[in-house]
Amino acid sequence: MNLWEFRDSIRAEVKGIHNTDFNIVIKETNFVPSIDDPDITYPNLDTMEQKCKIIETCVLYIDIRKSTDLNLSHRRGTMAKLYSSFVRAMARAGGYYSGKVRNIIGDRLMVLFNVENCFSNAINTAILMNSVCQHILDKEFSHNAVKCGIGIDYGKMLVTKAGIIKNGTENTSNKSLVWLGRPANVASKLTDVANKTTTVSRNLVREGYYFPNLENKWFWINREFEEFIDMLQPTFSNVIRHGGECFSSFFRTNDISISTNPPILITKDVFNGIQRENPLHQVIRENYLTVQPHIKVSGYNDEIYGGDPCYEIFADK
């Protein structure tokens, strides 16, 4: 097949899938599908049909923090051992509470849960993974090298097949399940910021107030630029006055804050779900997951909860 014939064949396939006669058949399910599910098919241009499934459940992502930096600071053999042990351990942990590992890309795993008890199973899985990372994997590497980020969201996802069927050894590499919907997207973004250290620098105004009748006569506070401007009062001369009583001086300063997000981040939907499903769950009773007002991810505007719970048994030597 020459390039022109290839172009025309691709064009015909795309037009066939987008044809109004092409039918998408969607079936609801309570169970996480596998790639061999007969109700999920590739586009069939002969029957003009493609079968998909939709599931409303929890989706969890996990990956290693600073994997690029780790590649630079460790030998190749060490990194091969790290990735092998991480993926193997997380895949086993992902299945311990009935989770289904459905995607592994590098050091990132995607785990989904059957609808029944999905909130409890997802939270338990996150705690288990966090415990294994901190108390087993990290102990095998120096300088606290192994840190993981975990994100969980809940909602409806459309499951379809993508790729092409090929003969021989390339067949498996050219086909996969695709999970479409907000939960997978948001959970992945939460994973990106979980257990991540951020440095924030703010430009501020340092205001000095002088109180002649006090023993400690000078009092200093920091203000945002906007607050400082709001305190200024115009006059009928070239002088601008500050509205604060006893205000005497100011200068520009910086405020630098360093913070690390919790390793487990979940959406409000997941938090509300675990409250309904299992109000006596440990994370609820012990308040292990709290609102993280400073954490925002695109595509999600509600509250995000986070924490660092582990199973105590993993801390035992």
Rosetta blueprint (number, residue, H / E / L):
1 M L
2 N L
3 L H
4 W H
5 E H
6 F H
7 R H
8 D H
9 S H
10 I H
11 R H
12 A H
13 E H
14 V H
15 K H
16 G H
17 I H
18 H L
19 N L
20 T L
21 D L
22 F L
23 N E
24 I E
25 V E
26 I E
27 K E
28 E E
29 T L
30 N L
31 F L
32 V L
33 P L
34 S L
35 I L
36 D L
37 D L
38 P L
39 D L
40 I L
41 T L
42 Y L
43 P L
44 N E
45 L L
46 D L
47 T L
48 M L
49 E E
50 Q E
51 K E
52 C E
53 K E
54 I E
55 I E
56 E E
57 T E
58 C E
59 V E
60 L E
61 Y E
62 I E
63 D E
64 I E
65 R L
66 K L
67 S H
68 T H
69 D H
70 L H
71 N H
72 L H
73 S H
74 H L
75 R L
76 R H
77 G H
78 T H
79 M H
80 A H
81 K H
82 L H
83 Y H
84 S H
85 S H
86 F H
87 V H
88 R H
89 A H
90 M H
91 A H
92 R H
93 A H
94 G H
95 G H
96 Y H
97 Y L
98 S L
99 G E
100 K E
101 V E
102 R E
103 N E
104 I E
105 I E
106 G L
107 D L
108 R E
109 L E
110 M E
111 V E
112 L E
113 F E
114 N L
115 V L
116 E L
117 N L
118 C H
119 F H
120 S H
121 N H
122 A H
123 I H
124 N H
125 T H
126 A H
127 I H
128 L H
129 M H
130 N H
131 S H
132 V H
133 C H
134 Q H
135 H H
136 I H
137 L H
138 D H
139 K H
140 E H
141 F L
142 S L
143 H L
144 N L
145 A L
146 V L
147 K L
148 C E
149 G E
150 I E
151 G E
152 I E
153 D E
154 Y E
155 G E
156 K E
157 M E
158 L E
159 V E
160 T E
161 K E
162 A E
163 G E
164 I L
165 I L
166 K L
167 N L
168 G H
169 T H
170 E H
171 N L
172 T H
173 S H
174 N H
175 K E
176 S E
177 L E
178 V E
179 W E
180 L E
181 G L
182 R H
183 P H
184 A H
185 N H
186 V H
187 A H
188 S H
189 K H
190 L H
191 T H
192 D H
193 V H
194 A L
195 N L
196 K L
197 T E
198 T E
199 T E
200 V E
201 S E
202 R E
203 N E
204 L E
205 V E
206 R E
207 E E
208 G E
209 Y E
210 Y E
211 F L
212 P L
213 N L
214 L L
215 E L
216 N L
217 K L
218 W E
219 F E
220 W E
221 I E
222 N E
223 R E
224 E E
225 F H
226 E H
227 E H
228 F H
229 I H
230 D H
231 M H
232 L E
233 Q E
234 P L
235 T L
236 F L
237 S L
238 N L
239 V L
240 I L
241 R E
242 H E
243 G L
244 G L
245 E L
246 C L
247 F E
248 S E
249 S E
250 F E
251 F E
252 R E
253 T E
254 N E
255 D E
256 I E
257 S E
258 I E
259 S E
260 T E
261 N L
262 P L
263 P L
264 I E
265 L E
266 I E
267 T E
268 K H
269 D H
270 V H
271 F H
272 N H
273 G H
274 I H
275 Q H
276 R H
277 E H
278 N L
279 P L
280 L L
281 H L
282 Q H
283 V H
284 I H
285 R H
286 E L
287 N L
288 Y L
289 L L
290 T E
291 V E
292 Q L
293 P L
294 H L
295 I L
296 K L
297 V E
298 S L
299 G L
300 Y E
301 N L
302 D L
303 E L
304 I E
305 Y E
306 G E
307 G E
308 D L
309 P L
310 C L
311 Y L
312 E H
313 I H
314 F H
315 A H
316 D L
317 K L
